[in-house]
């Protein structure tokens, strides 16, 4: 992946500094949405026992991985990506999330975005083979695939079977981590986007997509993570996809809720600012 031209996080970072023990103390709240397990030495040792090819020094890997997550949470997305990439499948989750969030909010070049989604998909697919029991290897694959699909034409995405691949990864994620809020959101959007693009009848018959299921999944994510801006934002986005102007007021309410939440890290800050921008349009 090209290392040049990473736009910097455009906001104050002081509140998102999780140096030293701060990271472990805040971890559960920071990762309520993706159920990422804290990468301490014991956890890394357990993963290395399952796949010895991934490394030898659990303590050193754990320290590097924690630093990668610190970089991610404070908005140093390039540093987080590079540190995660260096660790191979063990660093896939932080690498894909960092480069992905950066691409969504801070990368304007559409061609570069497409290249990034392709590369992140490949990275995540390699991780699913190396660590098949880790929920987030499957979730990061779905995330990258989903964003890649949104970057190309609907016809092309459907003809390549990307919708099915994305759903398969999300189903695996939720089987391994039933309370994975971000996977609930993503699966809810899967239903919403299919129904929006091909209609309720074809969406239901061909892809098993239903408006009611999409809405339920999006609401489930809010119930799991009521303090997460993205859960509310995507609920609003899902309502607009499914119902358009009929649910515009409810969608606006979702953005208002997101805009009022206090961000706990750089991603949530970008989410909150996005919600505010939606309300200004």
C-alpha positions as CSV (number, residue, x, y, z in Angstrom):
1,X,0.0,0.0,0.0
2,X,1.3,3.5,-0.9
3,X,2.6,5.2,2.2
4,X,2.6,8.7,0.8
5,X,-0.2,11.2,1.0
6,X,-2.0,10.1,4.2
7,X,-4.1,13.1,5.2
8,X,-3.6,13.8,8.9
9,X,-6.4,13.5,11.5
10,X,-7.8,17.1,11.4
11,X,-8.8,17.5,15.1
12,X,-7.3,17.8,18.5
13,X,-5.9,14.5,19.7
14,X,-5.2,15.2,23.4
15,X,-8.4,13.6,24.6
16,X,-7.7,10.4,22.7
17,X,-4.3,9.7,24.3
18,X,-4.4,6.2,25.8
19,X,-0.7,5.9,26.9
20,X,0.4,3.3,29.3
21,X,-2.3,1.7,31.5
22,X,-5.0,4.1,30.1
23,X,-5.5,1.8,27.1
24,X,-6.4,-1.3,29.1
25,X,-8.7,0.7,31.4
26,X,-10.6,2.2,28.6
27,X,-10.5,-0.9,26.3
28,X,-14.0,-2.3,26.9
29,X,-15.7,1.1,26.1
30,X,-13.4,1.7,23.2
31,X,-14.1,-1.7,21.7
32,X,-17.8,-2.2,22.7
33,X,-18.7,-2.0,19.0
34,X,-16.2,-4.5,17.6
35,X,-15.6,-6.9,20.6
36,X,-11.9,-6.8,20.0
37,X,-10.1,-8.7,22.8
38,X,-7.4,-6.8,24.6
39,X,-4.0,-7.9,23.1
40,X,-2.1,-8.8,26.3
41,X,0.7,-11.3,26.4
42,X,-1.5,-14.2,27.5
43,X,-3.9,-13.7,24.6
44,X,-1.1,-13.4,22.0
45,X,0.5,-16.5,23.5
46,X,-2.8,-18.4,23.0
47,X,-3.0,-17.3,19.4
48,X,0.6,-18.3,18.7
49,X,-0.1,-21.7,20.2
50,X,-2.8,-22.2,17.6
51,X,-0.6,-20.9,14.8
52,X,3.2,-20.9,15.7
53,X,4.0,-19.5,12.2
54,X,2.7,-16.1,13.3
55,X,5.6,-15.4,15.6
56,X,7.5,-16.4,18.8
57,X,7.8,-13.5,21.3
58,X,4.3,-13.0,22.7
59,X,5.3,-10.2,25.0
60,X,7.0,-8.2,22.2
61,X,4.1,-8.8,19.8
62,X,1.5,-7.8,22.5
63,X,3.5,-4.5,23.2
64,X,3.6,-3.7,19.5
65,X,0.0,-4.4,19.0
66,X,-1.1,-2.3,21.9
67,X,1.0,0.6,20.6
68,X,-0.7,0.1,17.2
69,X,-4.1,0.4,18.8
70,X,-3.0,3.5,20.8
71,X,-2.0,5.1,17.4
72,X,-5.3,4.2,15.9
73,X,-7.4,5.6,18.8
74,X,-5.5,8.9,18.8
75,X,-5.9,9.3,15.0
76,X,-2.4,8.4,13.8
77,X,-4.0,6.1,11.2
78,X,-0.9,5.7,9.0
79,X,1.3,4.6,12.0
80,X,-1.4,2.2,13.2
81,X,-1.7,0.7,9.8
82,X,2.0,0.2,9.3
83,X,2.5,-1.3,12.7
84,X,-0.4,-3.7,12.2
85,X,0.7,-4.6,8.7
86,X,4.2,-5.5,10.0
87,X,2.6,-8.0,12.5
88,X,0.9,-9.9,9.7
89,X,-2.5,-11.6,10.5
90,X,-2.1,-10.7,14.2
91,X,-2.1,-7.1,13.3
92,X,-4.8,-7.3,10.6
93,X,-7.6,-6.0,12.7
94,X,-6.0,-2.7,13.7
95,X,-4.4,-2.3,10.2
96,X,-7.7,-2.7,8.3
97,X,-9.6,-0.6,10.8
98,X,-7.1,2.2,10.7
99,X,-6.6,2.3,6.9
100,X,-10.3,1.8,6.4
101,X,-11.5,4.6,8.7
102,X,-8.9,6.8,7.1
103,X,-10.2,5.9,3.6
104,X,-13.8,6.6,4.6
105,X,-13.2,10.1,6.1
106,X,-9.8,11.4,5.0
107,X,-9.0,9.9,1.5
108,X,-10.7,11.9,-1.2
109,X,-9.2,10.2,-4.3
110,X,-11.7,7.6,-5.5
111,X,-9.1,5.6,-7.4
112,X,-6.9,5.5,-4.3
113,X,-9.9,4.5,-2.2
114,X,-10.6,1.6,-4.5
115,X,-7.0,0.4,-4.4
116,X,-7.1,0.6,-0.7
117,X,-10.3,-1.5,-0.3
118,X,-8.8,-4.1,-2.7
119,X,-5.6,-4.4,-0.6
120,X,-7.4,-4.4,2.7
121,X,-9.7,-7.2,1.5
122,X,-6.6,-9.3,0.5
123,X,-5.1,-8.6,3.9
124,X,-8.2,-9.6,5.7
125,X,-8.7,-12.8,3.6
126,X,-5.2,-13.9,4.5
127,X,-6.0,-13.3,8.2
128,X,-9.2,-15.4,8.0
129,X,-7.1,-18.3,6.9
130,X,-4.4,-17.9,9.5
131,X,-6.9,-17.1,12.4
132,X,-10.3,-18.5,11.4
133,X,-11.6,-18.4,15.0
134,X,-11.1,-14.7,15.4
135,X,-14.4,-12.8,14.8
136,X,-12.7,-9.6,13.6
137,X,-10.7,-11.3,10.8
138,X,-14.1,-12.1,9.3
139,X,-15.6,-8.7,10.2
140,X,-12.6,-6.7,8.7
141,X,-13.0,-8.8,5.5
142,X,-16.7,-7.9,5.3
143,X,-15.9,-4.2,6.1
144,X,-13.3,-4.0,3.3
145,X,-15.5,-6.0,0.8
146,X,-18.5,-3.9,1.6
147,X,-16.7,-0.6,1.0
148,X,-15.1,-2.0,-2.1
149,X,-18.6,-2.9,-3.4
150,X,-19.8,0.7,-2.7
151,X,-16.9,2.0,-4.7
152,X,-17.9,0.2,-7.9
153,X,-21.1,-0.1,-9.9
154,X,-24.0,-2.0,-8.3
155,X,-24.2,-4.3,-11.4
156,X,-20.5,-5.1,-11.1
157,X,-20.7,-5.7,-7.4
158,X,-23.6,-8.1,-7.7
159,X,-22.2,-9.9,-10.8
160,X,-19.0,-10.6,-8.8
161,X,-21.0,-12.1,-6.0
162,X,-19.6,-9.6,-3.5
163,X,-22.9,-9.3,-1.6
164,X,-22.9,-13.0,-0.8
165,X,-19.2,-12.9,0.3
166,X,-19.8,-9.9,2.5
167,X,-22.9,-11.6,4.2
168,X,-20.9,-14.8,4.6
169,X,-18.2,-13.0,6.6
170,X,-20.8,-11.1,8.7
171,X,-22.6,-14.3,9.5
172,X,-19.3,-15.9,10.6
173,X,-18.5,-12.8,12.7
174,X,-21.9,-13.0,14.5
175,X,-21.6,-16.7,15.1
176,X,-18.3,-16.2,16.8
177,X,-19.3,-12.9,18.6
178,X,-23.1,-12.6,18.9
179,X,-22.8,-9.2,20.5
180,X,-20.6,-7.6,17.8
181,X,-22.5,-4.4,17.3
182,X,-20.6,-3.2,14.2
183,X,-21.4,-6.5,12.5
184,X,-25.1,-6.1,13.3
185,X,-24.9,-2.6,11.8
186,X,-23.1,-3.9,8.7
187,X,-25.6,-6.8,8.2
188,X,-28.5,-4.3,8.7
189,X,-27.0,-2.1,5.9
190,X,-26.6,-5.2,3.7
191,X,-30.3,-5.8,3.8
192,X,-31.0,-2.1,3.4
193,X,-28.7,-1.6,0.4
194,X,-29.9,-4.7,-1.4
195,X,-33.6,-3.7,-1.0
196,X,-32.7,-0.1,-2.1
197,X,-30.8,-1.2,-5.2
198,X,-32.9,-4.1,-6.5
199,X,-36.3,-3.8,-4.8
200,X,-38.0,-5.8,-2.1
201,X,-39.1,-8.7,-4.3
202,X,-35.8,-9.5,-6.0
203,X,-33.9,-8.6,-2.9
204,X,-35.9,-11.1,-0.9
205,X,-36.0,-13.9,-3.5
206,X,-32.4,-13.6,-4.7
207,X,-30.4,-12.3,-1.7
208,X,-32.7,-13.1,1.3
209,X,-32.8,-9.3,2.0
210,X,-35.7,-7.9,4.0
211,X,-36.4,-4.3,5.1
212,X,-37.8,-5.5,8.4
213,X,-34.7,-7.6,9.1
214,X,-32.4,-4.7,8.2
215,X,-34.1,-2.3,10.5
216,X,-34.1,-4.9,13.4
217,X,-30.4,-5.4,13.0
218,X,-29.6,-1.7,13.0
219,X,-31.7,-1.2,16.1
220,X,-29.9,-4.2,17.8
221,X,-26.6,-2.4,17.3
222,X,-27.9,0.7,19.0
223,X,-29.2,-1.4,21.9
224,X,-25.7,-3.0,22.2
225,X,-23.8,0.2,21.9
226,X,-26.1,3.2,22.7
227,X,-23.1,5.5,23.2
228,X,-21.6,4.7,19.8
229,X,-22.1,7.5,17.2
230,X,-21.8,5.2,14.2
231,X,-24.6,2.9,15.4
232,X,-27.0,5.9,15.3
233,X,-25.6,7.3,12.1
234,X,-25.9,4.0,10.2
235,X,-29.4,3.5,11.6
236,X,-30.3,6.9,10.0
237,X,-28.6,5.9,6.8
238,X,-30.4,2.6,6.7
239,X,-33.8,4.3,7.2
240,X,-33.1,6.6,4.2
241,X,-32.1,3.6,2.1
242,X,-35.1,1.6,3.0
243,X,-37.8,4.3,3.2
244,X,-36.5,7.5,1.7
245,X,-38.3,10.7,2.6
246,X,-41.0,8.8,4.6
247,X,-38.5,8.3,7.4
248,X,-36.5,11.5,7.0
249,X,-37.5,12.8,10.4
250,X,-36.4,9.6,12.2
251,X,-33.1,9.6,10.3
252,X,-32.5,13.2,11.3
253,X,-33.2,12.2,14.9
254,X,-30.6,9.5,14.7
255,X,-28.0,12.0,13.4
256,X,-28.9,14.4,16.2
257,X,-28.3,11.7,18.8
258,X,-25.0,10.8,17.2
259,X,-23.9,14.5,17.0
260,X,-24.6,15.0,20.7
261,X,-22.4,12.0,21.9
262,X,-19.0,12.5,23.4
263,X,-16.3,10.9,21.2
264,X,-14.0,8.5,22.9
265,X,-11.4,8.2,20.1
266,X,-10.5,9.6,16.7
267,X,-13.0,7.4,14.8
268,X,-15.9,8.5,17.0
269,X,-14.8,12.2,16.6
270,X,-14.9,11.8,12.8
271,X,-18.3,10.1,13.1
272,X,-19.7,12.9,15.3
273,X,-18.5,15.5,12.9
274,X,-20.0,13.6,10.0
275,X,-23.4,13.5,11.9
276,X,-23.2,17.3,12.5
277,X,-22.5,17.9,8.8
278,X,-25.5,15.8,7.8
279,X,-27.7,18.0,9.9
280,X,-26.3,21.2,8.3
281,X,-27.0,20.0,4.7
